[in-house]
């Protein structure tokens, strides 16, 4: 009785097993020797070739869309955003130029505030050092321009200023230069536990804050005299931007 039941069970399962095997095999198509794999599932549930092709195209389209999205993000983050920062920085560092050229033409500084000029030198020198350490050309370019202009502004202010103005601008210039030199020496001598580029970056942030505040160095004089001649409007607006 047990033998007959076993034979009956084998008789029922054999066609199903054969069907599963045939459905996953490779079928020859056409009269030539070229062949195409049949796309199917076990137990005779076949997936049409056309549907499979559409699925493949959808996958390729999704991959292309993802690649385009990554490319777009890289374009914004690695090119457009740094380019905007570069242009805004150059505009800010160039903003005192009309006032300095006007003073140079007139042969008098008038009420021109000289403190932003050495501050610009210190700020740009610190960030130029940082840019060289991290090898970032987007930071190098605007700070080379800013440092060059800052030196020109400082030299012009010192050359045309009175004794008090000369002493003030030179004191500021030496202070910024000394701070940067000490920061570089300390960073590379291992005094701090953080990398040198981070030390210079933090010093750069501090000098940048001083640079932003430097147009307001004469605010007490402005309040007393009720005359805002010493505040450069272009520099102030550029700093806000």
C-alpha positions, 0 to 999 in steps of 0.5 A, a space after each residue: 500500500 505504501 509503495 503504491 502511494 509513493 508511485 502515485 505521488 511521484 507521478 503527480 510531482 514529475 510533470 511539475 518538476 519537468 515544467 519548472 525545468 523547461 521554463 528556465 531553459 534556453 530556447 532557440 529562436 529562428 532558423 539560424 544558429 543565433 539564440 535568445 534566452 527565454 525570460 520566464 518563471 518556474 511552473 510556466 509563468 512566463 514574462 513577455 520579452 517586450 515587458 522585460 525590455 521596457 523594464 530594462 529601459 526604465 532601469 537605464 532611464 532611472 540611472 541616467 536621471 540619477 547621474 544627471 541629478 548628481 551632475 547638477 548638484 556637483 555643478 552647483 556646489 563645486 562651480 556655481 556657488 564658489 564662482 558667486 562667492 569669488 565675484 562677491 568677494 572681489 566686489 567687496 575688496 574693490 569697493 573702496 577703490 573709487 573713494 581712494 582714487 578720488 582722495 588721491 586725485 584731490 590730494 587729500 584724504 578728507 574724512 576717509 576712514 583708513 582702518 578698513 585698509 590694513 584690516 583688508 590686508 590682514 584678512 586676505 593674507 590669513 585666508 590666502 594662507 588657508 587657501 594654499 594649505 587646502 589647495 583651493 583656487 576659488 579662495 586663492 583668487 579673490 584673496 590675491 586680488 583683495 591683498 593686492 588692493 589692500 596693500 595699495 589702499 594702505 600705502 595710499 592712506 599712509 602716504 597721504 595721511 598726517 602724522 597721526 593717521 600714518 601712525 594709526 594705519 601703520 600700527 594696525 598693519 603691523 598688528 595684523 601681520 604679527 597676528 598672522 605670523 604668530 598663528 602660522 608659527 604656532 600652527 606648524 610648530 604643533 602648539 595646538 592639537 588641531 591641524 595647521 589649516 584649522 588654526 589658520 582658518 579660525 584666525 581668518 574668521 576672527 580677522 574677517 569679523 574685524 574687517 567687517 566691523 572696521 568701517 564702523 571704527 569712526 562711528 563715535 566721530 560720526 555721532 559727535 559730528 553728525 557727519 557720516 563722511 568717514 563711512 564708505 557707503 560702497 564698502 558698507 553695502 558690499 560687506 552686508 552682501 
